[in-house]
Amino acid sequence: MSELHKFMFEGLPVRGMLVRLTGAWTDILQRREQAGGYPAAVQELLGEMTAAATLMQANIKFNGALVMQIMGDGPVKLAVAEVQPDLSLRATATVLGEVAADAPLSHMVNVNNTGRCAITLDPKDRQPGQQPYQGVVPLFGDRHEKLEKLSEVIEHYMLQSEQLDTRLVLAANDKVAAGLLIQRLPLQGEANLAGAGAVARDEDQIGLNEDYNRIAILAASLKREELLELDAETILRRLFWEEDLRRFEPLVGDEGPRFACTCSRERVSGMLRSLGRDEIESIIAEQGQVEVGCDFCGAQYRFDPVDAAQVFLQPHTQPPATPNLQ
């Protein structure tokens, strides 16, 4: 069962979270199997993204969707992980071309060093005219060196967005996607990622807090195999046995991370409407129907000529749609 653990270090300005996605992650992979699955390297990248996005959503407690996207000029054109405020999640990747089993991040999405990582916060109850918040960072470091670890990309993003030190350890295989996050707490106020400004004193503390630095070094010693194979209790005990750790009740089951897709026939209808009547009618003339598959969950939405005509009727005159979801 997937689980999320939150903890704090008593008397120190440091907090942490540990996520282990099991059922939620295998649900994503099983739904992709019908389309041939993902190459091993893409599977690992997408799993790490899903774990990282879950940690970030739980960290900021944002009332809306957190969407992490990685895009670039390699065979992986786009990878997406989306986590809702109730920790329901989904993820997908678009792969065009061969990906070696041991392909590093740069070979997948950053061949010419133009790859980007975008984090979008889309409020649930968006006000008229309100736009989602989005932050974007490149997939290279301060000296334009290509970054080969997703954790380094996210740490760079968090430092820019929140002006707070963050250490992230990520790992994924075909059964587990997991992550450990350690972050220095702000001296006061909320962080930028949550929508407010960080204070200057927080910036002055970057890289200088000895307690955080000590704990971050301990976290970085966690090996990939340990993160994937050991339970949360064992990991935290091995890493921080000398620290005074305050643990909170883990989030599991209906309260914890779990797979869920937000696609719907109504949303697909809106997408078809945006394409325009002429485009849809030409597809029907050629294929007899319009078929749209959800990349996240694999659901198939089919619109015959009658269904397609209903899409372009005014909502108040629209009769019930025929049940073509399979």
C-alpha positions in Angstrom: 0.0 0.0 0.0 1.3 3.4 -0.9 2.2 5.6 2.0 3.5 9.1 2.9 5.4 9.8 6.1 5.9 13.3 7.6 8.4 14.1 10.3 10.3 16.9 12.0 13.5 17.2 13.9 12.7 18.4 17.4 14.2 21.8 18.2 15.7 22.2 14.7 14.5 24.1 11.6 14.3 21.0 9.5 11.4 18.9 8.3 11.2 15.8 6.2 8.9 13.5 4.2 9.2 10.0 2.9 6.9 8.6 0.2 6.7 5.0 -1.0 4.3 4.5 -4.0 3.5 0.8 -4.5 -0.1 0.2 -5.6 -0.4 3.7 -7.0 2.7 3.3 -9.1 2.0 -0.2 -10.4 -1.6 1.0 -11.3 0.0 3.5 -13.6 2.4 1.0 -15.2 -0.3 -1.7 -15.7 -2.6 0.8 -17.5 0.3 1.6 -19.8 1.0 -2.0 -20.6 -1.7 -2.1 -23.3 0.2 0.5 -25.2 3.5 -1.5 -24.9 4.7 -0.1 -21.6 7.7 2.2 -21.1 11.4 1.6 -21.7 13.2 0.9 -18.4 14.9 4.3 -18.3 11.7 6.2 -19.0 9.9 4.1 -16.3 12.5 5.1 -13.8 12.3 8.8 -14.7 8.5 8.9 -14.6 8.5 7.0 -11.3 10.9 9.5 -9.8 8.8 12.4 -11.1 5.7 10.9 -9.5 7.4 10.5 -6.2 8.8 14.0 -6.3 5.5 15.6 -7.3 3.8 13.8 -4.4 6.3 15.1 -1.9 6.0 18.6 -3.3 2.2 18.6 -3.1 2.3 17.3 0.4 4.9 19.9 1.3 3.1 23.0 0.2 -0.5 21.8 1.0 -1.8 23.5 -2.1 -5.6 23.5 -2.8 -5.2 22.5 -6.5 -3.3 20.3 -8.8 0.5 20.2 -8.8 1.7 19.3 -12.3 5.3 18.5 -13.0 6.4 18.4 -16.6 9.8 17.6 -18.2 10.1 18.4 -21.9 13.0 18.5 -24.3 14.6 17.5 -27.5 15.3 13.8 -26.9 13.1 10.8 -27.6 11.1 11.5 -24.5 9.2 14.5 -25.7 7.1 15.0 -22.6 6.8 13.4 -19.2 4.0 14.5 -16.8 3.1 13.7 -13.2 0.0 15.3 -11.6 -1.0 15.2 -7.9 -4.2 16.5 -6.5 -4.5 18.0 -3.0 -6.0 14.7 -1.7 -2.8 13.0 -3.0 -4.6 11.2 -5.9 -2.2 11.1 -8.7 -1.5 10.1 -12.3 1.4 10.2 -14.7 2.3 9.6 -18.4 5.1 10.1 -20.9 5.3 10.5 -24.6 8.2 8.6 -26.2 9.1 8.9 -29.8 12.2 6.8 -30.7 14.5 4.4 -29.0 15.6 4.8 -25.4 18.5 2.7 -24.1 17.8 0.8 -20.9 20.6 2.8 -19.1 19.9 6.2 -20.9 20.7 9.1 -18.6 18.4 12.1 -18.2 20.3 14.2 -20.8 19.9 11.5 -23.5 16.2 11.2 -22.9 15.2 14.9 -22.8 18.2 17.2 -22.9 20.3 16.3 -25.9 21.1 19.9 -26.9 20.8 21.3 -23.3 17.5 22.9 -24.1 15.3 20.7 -21.8 13.1 22.2 -19.2 11.3 21.2 -16.0 8.0 23.1 -15.3 6.0 23.0 -12.1 2.4 24.3 -12.4 0.1 25.0 -9.5 -3.5 25.1 -10.8 -5.9 26.3 -8.1 -9.0 24.2 -7.6 -11.4 27.2 -7.3 -9.7 29.5 -9.9 -11.1 33.0 -9.9 -12.1 34.7 -13.2 -8.9 35.9 -14.9 -6.7 34.0 -12.4 -3.9 32.1 -14.1 -2.1 29.0 -12.8 1.3 29.7 -11.2 4.2 28.2 -13.2 7.9 28.0 -12.5 10.4 26.7 -15.0 14.0 25.7 -14.6 16.5 24.3 -17.2 18.0 20.9 -17.0 21.4 22.3 -16.4 23.4 23.7 -13.5 24.9 27.1 -12.7 27.8 26.4 -15.1 25.4 25.1 -17.9 26.5 21.5 -17.1 23.9 18.9 -18.0 22.2 17.5 -14.9 21.7 13.8 -14.9 19.6 13.4 -11.8 16.0 14.5 -11.5 16.7 15.2 -7.8 19.3 17.8 -8.7 16.8 19.5 -11.0 14.1 19.6 -8.4 16.5 20.8 -5.7 17.5 23.7 -8.0 13.8 24.5 -8.6 13.0 24.5 -4.9 16.0 26.7 -4.1 14.9 29.2 -6.7 11.2 29.1 -5.8 11.3 29.0 -2.0 14.9 30.2 -1.2 15.2 27.2 1.1 17.7 24.4 1.1 16.2 21.1 0.0 17.8 17.6 -0.3 15.9 15.1 -2.4 16.6 11.4 -2.9 14.6 9.5 -5.5 14.4 6.0 -6.9 12.0 3.9 -9.0 11.7 0.5 -10.6 8.8 -1.6 -11.9 7.3 -2.1 -8.4 8.1 1.0 -6.3 8.5 4.7 -6.8 10.0 6.4 -3.7 11.4 9.6 -2.4 12.9 11.2 0.6 12.7 15.0 1.1 14.6 17.0 3.7 14.0 20.8 3.8 15.2 23.7 6.0 12.2 25.4 7.5 11.7 29.2 6.8 12.4 31.5 9.6 8.9 33.1 9.2 6.1 33.3 6.7 5.2 31.1 3.8 7.4 30.2 0.9 7.1 31.5 -2.7 5.9 28.2 -4.0 2.8 28.4 -1.8 2.1 31.9 -3.1 3.8 34.3 -0.7 7.2 35.9 -0.5 10.2 34.5 1.4 12.0 36.8 3.8 15.5 38.0 3.1 16.8 36.3 6.3 15.9 33.0 4.8 18.1 33.7 1.8 20.9 34.6 4.1 20.7 31.1 5.7 21.1 29.2 2.4 23.8 26.7 2.7 24.8 27.9 6.2 22.5 26.2 8.7 24.7 23.5 10.3 21.8 21.4 11.6 20.2 21.2 8.1 23.6 20.5 6.5 24.2 17.6 8.9 20.8 16.1 8.3 21.1 16.6 4.5 24.4 14.7 4.4 22.8 11.8 6.3 19.8 11.8 3.8 22.2 11.8 0.8 23.9 8.6 2.2 20.6 6.7 1.4 21.3 4.3 -1.4 18.9 3.6 -4.3 18.4 0.0 -3.3 17.7 0.9 0.3 15.0 3.4 -0.7 13.3 0.9 -2.9 13.6 -2.2 -0.7 13.4 -1.0 2.9 10.3 0.1 4.8 9.9 3.6 6.0 10.5 2.7 9.7 13.8 1.0 8.8 15.0 3.8 6.6 14.3 6.6 9.1 15.9 4.6 11.9 19.1 3.8 10.0 19.5 7.4 8.8 18.5 9.5 11.8 19.0 7.2 14.8 20.9 9.9 16.6 18.4 12.6 16.0 15.3 13.5 18.0 12.6 12.7 15.4 9.0 13.6 15.8 6.8 11.4 13.5 3.3 12.1 12.4 0.6 9.6 11.5 1.4 8.2 8.0 -1.0 8.9 5.2 -2.2 5.6 3.7 -5.3 4.2 2.0 -7.9 6.7 1.1 -5.9 9.5 2.8 -2.6 8.5 1.2 -1.2 8.6 -2.3 -3.3 6.6 -4.8 -3.9 6.5 -8.5 -6.9 8.4 -9.9 -7.6 9.9 -13.3 -9.6 13.2 -13.8 -10.4 12.5 -17.4 -14.1 12.6 -18.4 -16.4 12.5 -21.4 -17.2 16.2 -20.7 -13.6 17.2 -20.8 -13.0 15.3 -24.0 -16.1 17.0 -25.5 -14.6 20.4 -24.6 -11.4 19.4 -26.4 -13.3 18.3 -29.5 -15.3 21.6 -29.4 -12.0 23.5 -29.4 -10.9 21.7 -32.6 -13.9 23.0 -34.4 -16.9 21.5 -36.2 -15.1 21.2 -39.6 -12.2 19.3 -38.2 -14.4 16.8 -36.3 -16.7 16.3 -39.3 -13.7 15.5 -41.5 -12.5 12.9 -39.1 -16.0 11.3 -39.0 -16.1 11.3 -42.8 -12.8 9.5 -42.9 -13.1 7.1 -39.9 -16.8 6.9 -39.2 -16.3 8.1 -35.6 -14.0 10.1 -33.4 -12.0 8.1 -30.9 -9.9 9.7 -28.1 -7.8 7.7 -25.6 -6.6 9.1 -22.3 -2.9 8.9 -22.0 -3.1 8.7 -18.2 -5.6 5.8 -17.6 -6.2 4.3 -21.0 -9.9 5.1 -21.1 -11.3 5.2 -24.6 -14.0 7.8 -25.5 -15.8 7.2 -28.8 -18.1 9.7 -30.5 -20.3 8.5 -33.4 -21.9 11.1 -35.8 -24.8 11.7 -33.4 -22.5 12.1 -30.4 -20.2 14.5 -32.3 -23.2 16.6 -33.4 -24.3 16.9 -29.8 -20.8 18.3 -28.8 -21.5 21.5 -30.8 -25.1 22.0 -29.4 -25.6 24.5 -26.7 -25.4 22.9 -23.2 -29.0 23.5 -22.4 -30.2 21.8 -25.6 -27.9 18.9 -25.4 -29.6 15.5 -25.0 -27.9 12.7 -22.9 -24.8 11.3 -24.6 -24.7 7.7 -25.7 -22.5 5.5 -23.4 -19.4 5.0 -25.5 -16.8 4.9 -22.8 -15.0 1.6 -22.8 
